[in-house]
Amino acid sequence: MENEQNTFRKEERLCNRIVIDKLFTDGQMVFCFPFRFVFLVTESNEQRYPAKVVFSVPRKNFKKAVDRNLIRRRMREAFRTGKHPLYEMLRSNNKNVSLMVIYTNKEIAEYPFIQKSLIKGMKKMMDTILEKKNKLQ
């Protein structure tokens, strides 16, 4: 879409508990330190927001909610600014993706590191999706 803004709307958030459970039973996993990407690709019927995302920071690693929220905010911001290549790839291949991004590091990382790692992980995930598509053809 032309004139697309860097937004992260409610429609892009994955809130459905059934879909989240299905992610862990049927989904694929990609690891790119400090993130674990769990994703499930489906055929597309939604073109405006082809990805639905949920971000997770385990309480086991960060006892204080303030720390978990800080990391989650940084992850959301990194996704918001770096999602366009993922969206273009999904639209061109007529796919939707449900995605959970889990933070696995035990320390709070700075935003530039989180941004670089999240974008690298999304590229790795896109390669996996395209590789699977090419195997099916």
C-alpha positions as CSV (number, residue, x, y, z in Angstrom):
1,M,0.0,0.0,0.0
2,E,1.3,3.4,-0.9
3,N,1.5,6.1,1.8
4,E,1.7,3.5,4.6
5,Q,2.5,4.8,8.1
6,N,4.5,3.2,10.9
7,T,1.6,2.3,13.1
8,F,0.7,-0.6,15.3
9,R,-3.1,-0.8,15.5
10,K,-5.5,-3.1,17.5
11,E,-6.1,-5.1,14.3
12,E,-2.4,-6.1,14.2
13,R,-2.5,-7.5,17.7
14,L,-3.0,-11.2,18.3
15,C,-5.5,-11.5,21.2
16,N,-7.4,-14.7,20.3
17,R,-6.5,-17.4,22.9
18,I,-7.4,-20.2,20.5
19,V,-5.1,-18.9,17.8
20,I,-2.3,-18.5,20.4
21,D,-2.7,-22.1,21.6
22,K,-2.7,-23.3,18.0
23,L,0.6,-21.4,17.5
24,F,2.3,-23.7,20.0
25,T,0.7,-26.9,18.6
26,D,0.9,-26.3,14.8
27,G,3.4,-23.4,14.5
28,Q,7.0,-23.2,13.4
29,M,9.8,-21.8,15.4
30,V,12.8,-19.6,14.5
31,F,15.4,-18.4,17.1
32,C,17.4,-15.2,16.7
33,F,19.0,-14.1,20.0
34,P,17.4,-12.7,22.1
35,F,14.0,-13.6,20.5
36,R,12.1,-16.8,19.7
37,F,9.6,-16.4,16.9
38,V,6.7,-18.8,16.9
39,F,4.6,-18.4,13.8
40,L,1.7,-20.0,11.9
41,V,1.2,-19.1,8.2
42,T,-2.3,-19.3,6.7
43,E,-3.8,-18.4,3.3
44,S,-4.7,-14.7,3.1
45,N,-8.1,-13.1,3.2
46,E,-6.8,-10.0,5.0
47,Q,-4.7,-7.7,2.9
48,R,-4.6,-4.6,5.1
49,Y,-2.9,-6.2,8.1
50,P,-1.4,-9.6,7.0
51,A,0.4,-10.2,10.4
52,K,-1.1,-10.5,13.8
53,V,1.5,-10.2,16.6
54,V,1.8,-10.8,20.3
55,F,4.9,-10.0,22.4
56,S,5.9,-11.9,25.5
57,V,8.4,-11.3,28.2
58,P,8.5,-14.2,30.8
59,R,7.9,-13.4,34.4
60,K,10.5,-16.1,35.2
61,N,13.3,-13.9,33.9
62,F,11.9,-10.5,35.0
63,K,10.1,-10.4,38.3
64,K,9.2,-6.7,38.1
65,A,6.3,-5.7,35.8
66,V,8.1,-2.4,35.1
67,D,11.0,-4.3,33.5
68,R,8.7,-6.6,31.4
69,N,6.7,-3.6,30.2
70,L,9.8,-1.7,29.2
71,I,11.1,-4.6,27.1
72,R,7.6,-5.2,25.6
73,R,7.4,-1.5,24.6
74,R,10.8,-1.6,23.0
75,M,9.8,-4.8,21.1
76,R,6.6,-3.2,19.9
77,E,8.4,-0.1,18.7
78,A,11.0,-2.1,16.8
79,F,8.3,-4.1,15.1
80,R,6.3,-1.0,14.3
81,T,9.2,0.6,12.5
82,G,10.5,-2.6,10.8
83,K,7.4,-4.5,9.7
84,H,7.1,-3.2,6.1
85,P,9.3,-5.8,4.4
86,L,7.4,-8.6,6.2
87,Y,4.0,-7.1,5.1
88,E,5.1,-6.7,1.5
89,M,6.4,-10.3,1.4
90,L,3.1,-11.6,2.9
91,R,0.9,-9.6,0.5
92,S,2.9,-10.6,-2.5
93,N,2.5,-14.3,-1.6
94,N,-1.1,-13.9,-0.5
95,K,-0.4,-15.2,3.1
96,N,-1.3,-14.2,6.6
97,V,0.9,-14.9,9.7
98,S,0.1,-15.2,13.4
99,L,3.3,-14.5,15.3
100,M,4.4,-14.6,18.9
101,V,7.7,-12.9,19.7
102,I,9.2,-14.2,23.0
103,Y,12.1,-12.3,24.7
104,T,14.6,-14.9,26.0
105,N,17.5,-12.8,27.3
106,K,18.0,-12.5,31.1
107,E,19.1,-8.8,30.9
108,I,17.3,-5.8,29.7
109,A,18.7,-4.9,26.2
110,E,19.0,-1.4,24.8
111,Y,16.6,-0.4,22.0
112,P,19.1,-0.4,19.1
113,F,20.1,-4.0,19.9
114,I,16.4,-5.1,20.2
115,Q,15.6,-3.4,16.9
116,K,18.5,-4.9,15.0
117,S,17.8,-8.4,16.4
118,L,14.0,-8.2,15.8
119,I,14.5,-7.2,12.1
120,K,17.2,-9.9,11.7
121,G,14.8,-12.5,13.2
122,M,11.9,-11.4,10.9
123,K,14.1,-11.8,7.9
124,K,15.0,-15.3,9.1
125,M,11.3,-16.0,9.5
126,M,10.5,-14.7,6.0
127,D,13.2,-16.9,4.6
128,T,11.6,-19.9,6.3
129,I,8.2,-19.0,5.0
130,L,9.5,-18.6,1.4
131,E,11.5,-21.8,1.7
132,K,8.4,-23.8,2.7
133,K,6.4,-22.2,-0.1
134,N,9.0,-23.2,-2.7
135,K,9.1,-26.8,-1.4
136,L,5.3,-27.0,-1.9
137,Q,5.6,-25.9,-5.5
